[in-house]
Amino acid sequence: MSNIHATADARAHQISAFFTTAIDVAATVEGTIQGLAMRIVAAIEQRILRRRLTRLPDHMLLDLGFERDWDGAIRSLRDLD
């Protein structure tokens, strides 16, 4: 093997190592963004559910396993156990 081939082989290895590291970083960033997006979506869905529950009458809340407290707050009957 000549010096030119050895240098070219070393450069190719360095470039592939750089891309592997860049891909790992990109995968980590993507995973972090997906996790945050899932949390945001869950929070929005929970807020929508709470808003819908506040509009229901008391007898329907009881059917679903919730009750309205004296101050108007809605709480789960499971929390009382």
N, C-alpha and C positions, 0 to 999 in steps of 0.2 A: 504494500500500500504506500502510495506516495504522500508527501506532505500536503498536497492540495486535497487529496481525498480525505485525509485524516481531519483537516481543518473543516472541510465541508460537512463531514459526519458530525463533528462536535457542534457546529452551528445548528444543524438540523435537530440535534438532541436538545439544545438550549431553547430553540423556538418551540418545539413540541412541549417541553416542560413549561414554558411560559403560557402556552395556550391551555394546557391542562390546569394550571393555577387560575387562569382567567375564567375558565369554564366552571371551576369549583366556586369561585367568588360569585359568578353570575347565578349559579344554582342556589347559593346561600341567600343572596339578595332576593331572588325570586321566591324562595320559601318564606322569607320574612314578610314580603309584600303580600303573599297569599294568606298568611296567618293574620295579618292586620286587616285585610279585606274581609276575611271570614268573621272576625270579631265585630267589625263595623256593621256587616249585614245582620249578624245576630242581634246587635243592639237595636238596629232599626226595626227588625221584626218584633222584638220584645216591646218596643215603644208602641207599635201599631196594635199589638195584642192588648196592651194595657188600655189604650184609647178605646178599643172596641168593648172591652169589659166595663168601662165606666158608663157606657151608654145602655147597658142591659139593666132590666128591672131586677129587683132583689130575688124574686122567685126563680128567675132563670140563672142567676148567679149561684143559688143554692143547688140547682140541678147540675151545674158544672163543677161543683166542689169549692165554691168561693163564697165569701160573705162580705157585706159592706159594714165597715166599722162605724162607730158613732160619728166620727169626723169625716166620713165619706170615703175613706181609704178602703181599698179592696185587698183582702188577704185570703190566702188559701186555708181551707179547713184542715189540710194536712199539717200545717204549721202549728196547729193547736195541740197536737199530740205530744 
